[in-house]
Amino acid sequence: MKILAITNQKGGVGKTTTCVNLAASLAHFHKRVLLIDLDPQGNASTGSGIDKAHLKHSIYHVLIGEKSLKEVIQHSEKGGFDIAPANRDLAGAEVELVNELARENRLKVAIAKLANADGQIPYDFVLLDCPPALNLVTVNALTASSAVMIPMQCEYYALEGLSDLVNTIKKVRARLNPTLEIEGLLRTLFDNRNMLAQQVSAQLISHFGDKVYKTIIPRNVRLAEAPSYGVSVLSYDKSSKGAVAYLELAKEVMRSGKKHD
């Protein structure tokens, strides 16, 4: 099993789009997938067909210790994966956990409790959709994860934010999760006609080498439209460039998982 945190403190870079569509793509290849929505905006929940406005229990209740993860998981029928949904209640977790012992380990412990009688967690992949901030919820995600995927646009300010995120990952590795590693940088919202995007992409490859995924996620209308229908782009338009790109990304992630094992 691989636990993959999909994070970048910069908003609007395609984290949630990547979480939902990567989950659906892995499920397409018959992988058992759990998506955990850790963003109070709850967009991953909405994009998976979950009505976040009428949730009785969410990942918030798991983090504060009122519910187990198993009790809040729902199945995304059209996505083919399971999801632990979120809504704006999650914004309160930051304040409520601040004085709690081992607060950075709440999510890690909750995931471990999913194990069945033989000690195995019944998923091949657990994807964590992190909020656009380096806060306690994000630290929980990094502490629980085996690897990090960083979606980013190929623009100048994205490089500045990347430096802060890499430093945070180093601190978490040093203090909380010594096995945490950056699995890859994912170039998103990519416009091949943009010279700056090409230059930043070349810089990323020069600096990070094979840590940059070969798959590039293009700007694509179908990717933008799918969430309004509560479905992944695979369900919305499987032949679109966005769908094809996420299926390719899923193949890369699966190959990486085999190497990791």
Sequence and secondary structure as in RCSB ss.txt:
>XXXX:A:sequence
MKILAITNQKGGVGKTTTCVNLAASLAHFHKRVLLIDLDPQGNASTGSGIDKAHLKHSIYHVLIGEKSLKEVIQH
SEKGGFDIAPANRDLAGAEVELVNELARENRLKVAIAKLANADGQIPYDFVLLDCPPALNLVTVNALTASSAVMI
PMQCEYYALEGLSDLVNTIKKVRARLNPTLEIEGLLRTLFDNRNMLAQQVSAQLISHFGDKVYKTIIPRNVRLAE
APSYGVSVLSYDKSSKGAVAYLELAKEVMRSGKKHD
>XXXX:A:secstr
 EEEEE  SSSSSSHHHHHHHHHHHHHHTT  EEEEE  TT HHHHHTT  GGG SS HHHHHTTSS HHHH EE
ETTTTEEEE   GGGGGHHHHHTTSTTGGGHHHHHHHTT  TTS  S SEEEEE  SS SHHHHHHHHH SEEEE
EEESSHHHHHHHHHHHHHHHHHHHHT TT EEEEEEEEEE TT HHHHHHHHHHHHHHGGGEEEEEEE  HHHHH
GGGGTS HHHH TTSHHHHHHHHHHHHHHHHHHHH 
